[in-house]
Amino acid sequence: MISETERLILRPWKKSDAENLYKYAKDGRVGPIAGWPPHTSVENSREIIENVLSAEETYAVCLKEDNLAIGSIGLMIGKNSNLDLPENEGEIGYWIGVPFWGRGLIPEATKELIRHAFADLNLKTLWCGYFDGNEKSKRCQEKCGFAYHHTNSDLHWKLMNDIRTEHITRLTKEEWESEFKIKKLVIYIHGKGGSASESEHYVPLFPDCQVTGFDYRSETPWDASTEFRKYFDSVSPEYDEIYLIANSIGAFFSLCSLAEKKIEKAFFISPVVNMEKLISDMMLRANVTEKELREKKEIKTAFGETLSWDYFEWVKKNPPVWKIPTEILYGGKDNLQSPETINEFARKFNAGVTVKENGEHWFHTDEQMQFLDKWLESKNR
């Protein structure tokens, strides 16, 4: 795992970290109070990286600005812990170099490892400990939600060959979820003629999320660019993770406006992903040339759509750039975007595509909606 917080990168240790490790681990104020002797040389640090810090779920704590190791944090699961725990429980240990004390960096790293343990590894309980006199470690554990559980007295600590008193703290997944749980939001964006109330359908499919519908008014991508961003910025601050469900032209407007926003995952249903191609197809169908449209600015068609030169020119000049992980549900009988267009977008932006063979552009029958629900459930695991 490589994980990032606001200020830190947590990554596996490398042999090339030996010099930096020795720089901080040789200090007698760091190791002994945490239960291990100071490092004696760069070679000693390199051996410890190879034999100790290379263990699974052990990470170098690095500042984002240079990715250099300044401390260590690890998760010891089950029998690999010092407490002989069940396989669904783990013990967290950590330290950081003296120059970085008092900056809240280890609590920041610990909270991320807690999230990883509960959310990714599905552990049920986490344990931590501190020796008598290590007030800094005690405060870190309290900040991260750990509560005192018991004390081990007259403990022979092999690494230091001395007798110690260790205070053990505990944090359960239920406690973490109630106080530190990640807040998740699902934003539903309807298609043409739709409404924000359609979002109610998705509430039971995302039981651990707040689900809201966006009742936008924009009819052009340039207006959507402003309106969508303003809405996103107004609802996002109180949430840790945001997911997007967008339908038809709602997906196109999202592509035009939300590409740079922090969205964990997008689910596009019958999306319009290439508006230039769609307008070109309508021009062909209406027997309208690009020159004619440029001169007349707007042309009403016999099939109810009004072609706009400003719209066409904008989409040609602003092709989508999309880096958000995305899954697409596409109907085999979709009459707005061809399979080739959808697949070309998926290849370009590494999106997944699921096809409902007899699905239409508007998923509305019981069979189609059941397929949609199962697709969402499978892609949201």
Residue pairs with C-beta under 8 A, 6 or more apart in sequence:
1 10
1 12
1 57
1 59
1 116
1 120
2 9
2 10
2 11
2 12
3 9
3 10
3 11
3 59
3 112
3 116
4 10
4 64
5 108
5 109
5 111
5 112
6 108
7 63
7 64
7 105
7 108
8 61
8 62
8 63
8 64
8 105
8 108
8 109
8 112
9 62
9 63
9 64
9 67
10 59
10 60
10 61
10 62
10 73
10 109
10 112
10 113
11 59
11 60
11 62
11 67
12 54
12 58
12 59
12 60
13 21
13 49
13 53
13 54
13 58
13 59
13 60
13 69
13 72
14 49
14 60
15 46
15 49
15 50
17 49
17 60
17 68
17 69
18 42
18 43
18 45
18 46
18 49
19 42
19 45
20 68
20 69
20 70
21 39
21 45
21 48
21 49
21 53
21 69
22 39
22 41
22 42
22 44
22 45
23 97
24 30
24 70
24 71
24 96
24 97
24 98
24 99
25 31
25 38
25 39
25 45
25 48
25 97
26 38
26 39
26 40
27 38
27 97
27 98
28 38
29 98
30 38
30 95
30 96
30 97
30 98
31 37
31 38
31 39
31 95
32 38
32 160
33 131
33 133
33 134
33 137
34 93
34 95
34 131
34 134
34 137
35 131
35 157
35 159
35 160
35 164
36 159
36 160
37 159
37 160
39 45
39 48
52 58
53 60
53 72
53 74
55 74
55 76
55 80
57 74
57 75
57 76
57 77
57 90
58 72
58 73
58 74
58 75
59 72
59 73
59 74
59 109
59 113
60 69
60 71
60 72
61 69
61 70
61 71
61 72
61 73
61 94
61 96
61 105
61 106
61 109
62 68
62 69
62 70
63 70
70 96
70 97
70 99
70 100
70 105
71 94
71 95
71 96
71 97
71 100
71 105
71 106
71 109
72 94
72 95
72 96
73 92
73 93
73 94
73 106
73 109
73 110
73 113
74 92
74 93
74 94
75 90
75 91
75 92
75 113
75 116
75 117
75 121
76 82
76 90
76 91
76 92
76 93
77 85
77 87
77 89
77 90
77 121
77 123
78 85
78 86
78 87
78 88
78 89
78 90
79 85
79 87
81 89
81 90
81 91
81 127
82 91
82 129
83 91
83 127
83 129
83 168
85 91
85 125
85 127
88 122
88 123
88 124
88 125
89 123
89 124
89 125
89 126
89 127
90 117
90 121
90 123
90 125
90 126
90 127
91 126
91 127
91 128
91 129
92 110
92 113
92 114
92 117
92 126
92 127
92 128
93 128
94 106
94 109
94 110
94 137
94 140
95 106
96 105
96 106
101 136
106 140
107 140
107 143
107 144
110 140
110 141
110 144
111 144
111 180
114 126
114 144
114 145
114 171
114 176
114 180
115 180
115 182
117 123
117 126
118 126
118 173
118 176
118 177
119 182
123 173
124 172
124 173
125 170
125 171
125 172
125 173
126 146
126 170
126 171
126 172
127 149
127 168
127 169
127 170
127 171
128 141
128 146
128 168
128 169
128 170
128 171
129 166
129 167
129 168
129 169
130 137
130 138
130 141
130 166
130 167
130 169
131 137
131 164
131 165
131 166
131 167
132 164
132 165
132 166
132 167
138 167
141 169
144 171
145 171
145 175
145 176
145 179
145 180
146 169
146 170
146 171
147 169
147 170
147 171
147 175
148 167
148 168
148 169
149 168
149 169
149 170
150 167
150 168
151 165
151 166
151 167
151 168
152 165
152 166
152 168
153 165
154 163
154 165
155 163
155 164
155 165
155 166
156 162
156 163
157 163
157 164
182 240
182 241
183 210
183 238
183 239
183 240
183 241
184 206
184 208
184 209
184 210
184 239
184 240
184 241
184 242
184 243
185 209
185 210
185 211
185 212
185 235
185 236
185 239
185 241
185 242
185 243
186 199
186 202
186 206
186 209
186 210
186 211
186 212
186 242
186 243
186 244
186 245
187 212
187 213
187 214
187 232
187 235
187 242
187 243
187 244
187 245
188 196
188 198
188 199
188 202
188 211
188 212
188 213
188 214
188 245
188 246
188 247
189 213
189 214
189 216
189 228
189 244
189 245
189 246
189 247
189 250
189 251
189 253
189 254
190 196
190 198
190 213
190 214
190 215
190 247
190 248
190 250
191 247
191 248
191 249
191 250
191 251
191 270
191 362
192 248
192 249
194 247
194 248
194 250
195 213
195 215
196 212
196 213
196 214
196 215
197 213
198 213
198 247
199 211
199 212
199 213
199 245
200 211
200 213
201 369
202 211
202 245
202 376
203 211
205 373
205 376
205 377
205 380
206 243
206 380
209 243
210 239
212 235
214 228
214 231
216 224
216 227
216 228
216 231
216 250
216 253
217 223
217 227
218 224
218 226
218 227
218 228
218 253
220 310
220 311
220 314
221 252
221 253
221 256
221 257
221 275
221 311
221 314
221 315
221 318
222 314
224 253
224 256
224 257
225 256
225 257
226 257
227 257
228 253
228 254
228 256
228 257
228 258
229 257
229 258
229 261
232 242
232 257
232 258
232 261
236 242
236 261
236 262
241 264
242 261
242 262
242 263
242 264
243 263
243 264
243 265
243 266
243 267
243 380
244 254
244 258
244 263
244 265
244 266
244 267
244 324
245 266
245 267
245 269
245 376
246 253
246 254
246 266
246 267
246 268
246 269
246 271
247 268
247 269
247 270
247 271
248 269
248 270
248 271
248 272
248 336
248 361
248 362
249 272
251 268
251 269
251 270
251 271
251 272
251 273
252 271
252 272
252 273
252 275
254 266
255 273
255 320
255 322
256 318
256 320
258 324
259 320
259 321
259 322
259 323
259 324
263 324
264 325
265 324
265 325
265 326
265 327
265 380
266 324
266 325
266 326
266 327
267 326
267 327
267 329
267 376
267 379
267 380
268 326
268 327
268 328
268 329
268 351
269 328
269 329
269 363
269 372
270 329
270 330
270 331
270 334
270 336
270 337
270 359
270 361
270 362
270 363
271 328
271 330
271 337
271 342
272 278
272 336
272 337
273 320
273 328
273 337
273 341
273 342
273 345
274 337
274 341
274 344
274 345
275 315
276 312
276 315
276 316
276 319
277 337
277 341
278 336
278 337
279 307
279 311
279 312
279 315
282 301
282 303
282 305
282 307
283 289
283 290
283 293
283 307
283 312
285 301
285 303
286 299
286 301
286 302
286 303
286 307
288 299
288 301
288 307
290 312
292 299
293 299
293 307
293 308
293 309
293 312
294 309
294 313
296 309
297 308
297 309
297 310
298 306
298 307
298 308
298 309
299 306
299 307
300 306
300 307
301 307
320 345
320 349
322 349
322 351
323 349
325 351
326 349
326 351
326 352
327 351
327 352
327 353
327 354
327 375
327 379
328 342
328 345
328 346
328 351
328 352
328 353
328 354
329 354
329 356
329 359
329 363
329 372
329 375
330 337
330 339
330 342
330 353
330 354
330 355
330 356
330 359
331 355
331 356
331 358
331 359
331 360
331 361
331 363
331 368
332 339
332 355
332 356
332 357
332 358
332 359
333 358
333 359
333 360
333 361
334 359
334 360
334 361
335 360
335 361
336 361
339 355
342 353
343 353
345 351
346 352
346 353
352 379
354 375
354 379
356 363
356 368
356 371
356 372
359 368
359 371
360 368
363 369
363 371
363 372
